[in-house]
Amino acid sequence: MSVSFVPLSLSTDARPNETILDAARRAGAPLGNSCGATGICARCRVRIVSGAESLSPPTTIELRTSAQRGLEAEERLGCQAVVGGGGHVVVTTGYW
């Protein structure tokens, strides 16, 4: 399991049950967060470039926040999306 952050050219192996936000922190990718990873601020919003099938299904909190904030279908909250399934996930944001 690995996560790449483009166009930053940063990548890291994901640990079991690790969120995209946790992986970003370890990789040194600046990913916004102001709610303490509770899923309500949406500052950790990422666009999944590839590997969406290697992420956990959206949580109830993520679905509610996504609807309230108008997230696109390919966007996930980094603090809620857990990397798993042995695949490779590639993400980006609008501010990198």
Number of C-alpha atoms within 10 A of each C-alpha: 15 19 22 24 25 15 11 12 8 13 19 17 15 25 14 12 12 16 22 29 24 18 25 23 12 13 17 13 19 15 21 18 19 12 13 9 18 13 25 20 16 23 16 23 25 26 19 18 16 15 16 20 14 18 21 15 14 15 14 11 13 22 16 14 17 21 10 11 12 10 18 10 9 12 18 25 29 27 27 24 23 24 28 20 13 13 16 20 23 18 23 19 18 7 8 11
